[in-house]
Amino acid sequence: QVSLQAYGGGLVQAGGFLRLSCEATGSIYTINLMGWYRQPPGKERELVASLTSGGSTTYADLVKGRFTISRGDSKGIWYLDMSSLKPEDTAVYYCQANVRVVTTLLLDYWGQGTELTVSS
């Protein structure tokens, strides 16, 4: 069993900063890819950022230069640092991971969302 939990959402003023955290627990051999998605009100879920175990990152165009995904010192923790926040960043944010649970098996897992509201 693998479980992901996102933390850190809240209310932030435009231009502010916030860090979201994700913690993965359970029977994990390795985490091959860590990611963050978000779902704005009334819209579909979209990729925000991803980080491979090798250190490669990807970012959505709307957050490039403002958001940073990084891995924590602990095995199953990663972060999304969000700077220069805009009202359009308001969304429920979800962490996601591609996890090796046995020698040859890779599975995707999703955490519960954490809500970010950016006021104007």
ABEGO torsion letter per residue (X at the ends): XBBBBBBGBEBBBBGBBBBBBBBBBEBBABBABBBBBBBBBGBBBBBABBBBAAGBBBBBAAABGABBBBBBABAABBBBBBBGBBAAABBBBBBBBBBBABAABBBBBBBBBBBBBBBX
